[in-house]
Amino acid sequence: MGAGELLALASAVCFGTTHFLSALLARRVDATAVALYAQIGGCVLILAAAPLVSAPHVTASALAWGALSGIGTGLGVTFLYRGVSGGRLSVVVPLSDVGALMLPVLVGVVLLGERPSMLSWAGIVVALPALWLVSRSPGEEDGDGRFGTGSVAGLIAGAGFALQFVALARVDAGAGLWPLVASRFASVVAIVPLAVNAKVSPRMSPRLLLGALGTGALGTVAVALYTWATWQQLLAIAVVLAALYPVIPVVLGLTVLRERISRTQAFGLVLAAGAIAGIALA
């Protein structure tokens, strides 16, 4: 397994841990407030780190791609929360996860001309059902099967996260971390209207506020790791490994919170391991 694959997997671990911790915080305070403060925490970290990393070639194009990725992050978070609150969790979350994986792979293959190996393709194909199965919440039904507003929100969220992944892959390595600065600030700008529209109270206890800021900082580390992975690996490969992050909350719930997982999720975990193995051996 090369450095690009390892960076993408490390990104998935950070993304997944961020989602797990954010979900715990959202049990105590409004989820939109958690998302907003998390992005602010990411801004603080990346502003402190950017001057420390060499950036010999910062261009307007690189900053624009970074900002576009941040808009994707904001849209993804916004519509994911809307879908979860107004639709079925067991439909919205898998749709967003699969969309976040499938669309960047299509962009990489169709528009960028990437050609993954046969083993890599096998891993990609296995990863799609793995994400769907792992993301499904035990005990929830799909309702009457109609394609409702929750499903639409899940698809839009997936498109937002896909935009995040694709835009970050277009960032020039010579720009250092400055495109990620643009990304984090753009994500805050994208989330603020949702918070205002929902009349979210900005008040939060110091302990929870620090937790939200910390999860955002970890999320920014995930974004940086993914970006570095795309500099060393095909977009189609890097995004598949990074998009396996839903596995992490399930594993943490099982080991830390002693939650039970369904047979469906267990099978999804096995498929995810197979997807990683296929790509690693390619």
C-alpha positions in Angstrom: 0.0 0.0 0.0 1.4 3.3 -1.1 1.6 6.7 0.7 -1.5 8.0 -1.2 -3.6 5.1 0.0 -2.4 5.4 3.6 -3.2 9.2 3.6 -6.7 8.6 2.2 -7.4 5.9 4.9 -6.0 8.2 7.6 -8.4 10.9 6.2 -11.3 8.4 6.5 -10.4 7.7 10.1 -10.4 11.4 10.9 -13.6 12.1 9.0 -15.3 9.2 10.7 -14.1 10.2 14.2 -15.3 13.8 13.6 -18.8 12.5 12.6 -18.9 10.3 15.7 -18.0 13.1 18.1 -20.3 15.6 16.3 -23.2 13.2 16.7 -22.5 12.9 20.5 -22.4 16.7 20.8 -25.6 17.0 18.8 -27.4 14.9 21.4 -26.7 17.8 23.8 -27.1 20.9 21.6 -28.5 21.9 18.2 -26.8 20.0 15.4 -26.5 23.1 13.2 -24.7 25.0 16.0 -22.3 22.1 16.4 -21.6 22.2 12.6 -21.1 25.9 12.6 -18.7 26.0 15.6 -16.9 23.0 14.1 -16.2 24.8 10.9 -15.0 27.8 12.9 -12.6 25.5 14.8 -11.3 24.3 11.5 -10.7 27.9 10.4 -8.7 28.6 13.5 -6.5 25.5 13.0 -5.9 26.0 9.3 -5.1 29.7 9.8 -2.4 28.7 12.3 -1.0 25.9 10.2 -1.0 27.5 6.7 2.0 29.9 7.3 4.1 27.0 8.5 3.8 25.0 5.2 5.7 26.0 2.1 3.5 27.6 -0.5 5.6 28.8 -3.5 2.8 29.0 -5.9 -0.5 30.3 -4.5 -2.8 31.1 -7.4 -6.3 32.5 -7.6 -7.4 29.2 -9.3 -6.2 27.1 -6.3 -8.0 29.4 -3.8 -11.1 29.2 -6.0 -11.0 25.4 -6.0 -10.6 25.5 -2.2 -13.5 27.9 -1.8 -15.7 25.7 -4.0 -14.8 22.6 -1.9 -15.9 24.6 1.2 -19.3 25.4 -0.4 -19.7 21.7 -1.1 -18.9 21.0 2.6 -21.5 23.6 3.7 -24.2 22.2 1.3 -23.4 18.7 2.3 -23.8 19.3 6.0 -26.9 21.6 5.5 -28.9 19.1 3.5 -27.7 16.1 5.5 -29.2 17.7 8.6 -32.3 18.7 6.8 -32.8 15.2 5.4 -32.2 13.5 8.8 -34.7 15.8 10.5 -37.4 15.6 7.8 -36.8 12.1 6.3 -35.7 8.6 7.1 -32.2 8.4 8.6 -31.8 4.9 7.0 -32.3 6.4 3.5 -30.8 9.9 3.8 -27.4 8.9 5.2 -26.7 6.0 2.8 -27.8 8.1 -0.2 -25.4 10.9 0.8 -22.5 8.5 1.4 -23.0 6.7 -1.9 -23.3 10.0 -3.8 -20.2 11.3 -2.2 -18.3 8.2 -3.5 -19.9 7.6 -6.9 -19.9 11.1 -8.3 -16.1 11.8 -7.8 -15.3 8.4 -9.3 -17.3 9.2 -12.4 -15.6 12.6 -12.6 -12.2 11.0 -12.3 -12.9 8.3 -15.0 -15.0 10.2 -17.4 -13.7 13.8 -17.2 -10.1 13.3 -16.0 -9.4 10.2 -18.0 -8.2 8.2 -15.0 -7.8 4.4 -15.5 -7.8 2.4 -12.2 -6.5 -1.2 -12.4 -8.9 -4.1 -12.4 -8.3 -4.8 -8.7 -9.0 -1.2 -7.9 -12.2 -1.3 -9.9 -13.2 -4.4 -7.9 -12.6 -2.4 -4.7 -14.6 0.5 -6.0 -17.5 -1.7 -6.9 -17.5 -3.5 -3.5 -17.2 -0.1 -1.7 -20.6 1.1 -3.0 -22.8 -1.6 -1.3 -20.5 -1.5 1.7 -21.2 2.2 2.4 -24.9 1.6 1.9 -25.1 -1.3 4.3 -22.9 0.2 7.0 -24.7 3.5 7.0 -28.2 2.0 7.5 -29.5 2.5 11.0 -30.7 -0.6 12.7 -34.4 -0.7 13.4 -35.4 1.9 10.9 -37.6 1.1 8.0 -37.7 2.9 4.6 -41.4 3.8 4.9 -43.6 3.3 1.9 -40.8 3.4 -0.6 -41.7 6.8 -2.0 -39.0 9.1 -3.2 -39.7 11.9 -0.7 -38.0 15.1 0.4 -35.7 13.2 2.7 -34.3 11.2 -0.3 -33.9 14.4 -2.3 -32.0 16.0 0.6 -29.7 12.9 0.8 -28.9 13.1 -2.8 -28.1 16.8 -2.6 -26.0 16.2 0.5 -24.1 13.5 -1.4 -23.6 16.0 -4.3 -22.2 18.6 -1.8 -19.7 16.1 -0.3 -18.8 15.0 -3.8 -18.1 18.6 -4.8 -15.9 18.9 -1.7 -13.8 15.8 -2.8 -13.6 16.8 -6.5 -12.6 20.4 -5.9 -9.9 19.5 -3.3 -8.4 17.1 -5.8 -7.9 20.1 -8.3 -5.8 22.1 -5.8 -2.2 22.6 -6.8 0.3 21.3 -4.3 2.3 24.5 -4.7 -0.4 26.5 -3.0 0.3 24.7 0.3 -2.6 24.9 2.8 -4.0 28.3 1.7 -6.7 26.7 -0.5 -7.9 24.9 2.7 -8.1 28.2 4.4 -10.5 29.3 1.6 -12.3 26.1 2.0 -13.0 26.4 5.7 -14.1 30.0 5.5 -16.4 29.2 2.6 -18.0 26.4 4.6 -18.8 28.8 7.4 -20.4 31.2 4.9 -22.5 28.3 3.5 -23.7 27.2 6.9 -24.5 30.6 8.4 -27.8 31.1 6.4 -29.1 27.7 7.6 -28.3 28.7 11.2 -30.0 32.0 10.8 -33.0 30.6 9.1 -33.4 27.9 11.8 -33.0 30.6 14.5 -30.3 28.5 16.1 -29.1 29.9 19.4 -25.3 30.4 19.4 -25.1 29.8 23.1 -23.2 26.7 24.2 -21.4 25.8 27.4 -17.6 26.2 27.4 -17.1 22.5 27.5 -19.4 21.7 24.6 -18.0 24.7 22.6 -14.4 23.4 23.0 -15.7 20.0 21.9 -17.3 21.4 18.8 -14.2 23.5 17.9 -12.1 20.3 18.5 -14.1 18.2 16.2 -13.9 20.9 13.5 -10.1 20.9 13.9 -10.0 17.2 13.4 -12.2 17.5 10.4 -9.8 20.0 8.9 -7.0 17.5 9.5 -9.1 15.0 7.5 -9.5 17.4 4.7 -5.7 18.1 4.6 -4.9 14.4 4.6 -7.3 13.7 1.7 -5.9 16.6 -0.3 -2.4 15.3 0.2 -3.6 11.9 -0.9 -4.9 13.2 -4.2 -1.5 14.6 -4.9 -0.1 11.1 -4.9 -3.0 9.0 -6.0 -5.8 8.9 -8.6 -8.9 10.8 -7.5 -11.0 7.7 -8.1 -8.9 5.7 -5.6 -8.3 8.4 -3.0 -12.0 9.3 -2.8 -13.1 5.7 -2.4 -10.8 5.1 0.6 -11.6 8.5 2.2 -15.3 7.9 1.6 -15.2 4.8 3.8 -15.4 7.1 6.8 -19.0 5.9 7.8 -17.3 2.6 8.9 -15.5 4.5 11.7 -18.6 5.7 13.7 -20.0 2.2 13.5 -16.8 0.7 14.9 -16.5 3.4 17.6 -20.1 2.9 18.6 -19.5 -0.8 18.9 -16.2 -0.5 20.9 -16.7 2.7 22.9 -20.4 3.0 23.4 -21.0 -0.8 23.4 -23.7 -0.4 20.9 -25.0 -3.4 18.9 -24.8 -3.5 15.1 -27.1 -5.3 12.8 -26.2 -8.2 10.6 -26.6 -5.8 7.6 -24.0 -3.4 9.1 -21.7 -6.3 9.9 -21.8 -7.5 6.3 -21.1 -3.9 5.2 -18.0 -3.9 7.4 -16.8 -7.1 5.8 -17.3 -5.6 2.3 -15.5 -2.4 3.3 -12.5 -4.5 4.4 -12.6 -6.3 1.1 -12.7 -3.0 -0.8 -9.7 -1.7 1.1 -7.8 -5.0 0.4 -8.6 -4.9 -3.3 -7.3 -1.3 -3.7 -4.3 -2.0 -1.5 -3.2 -5.0 -3.5 -3.7 -3.2 -6.9 
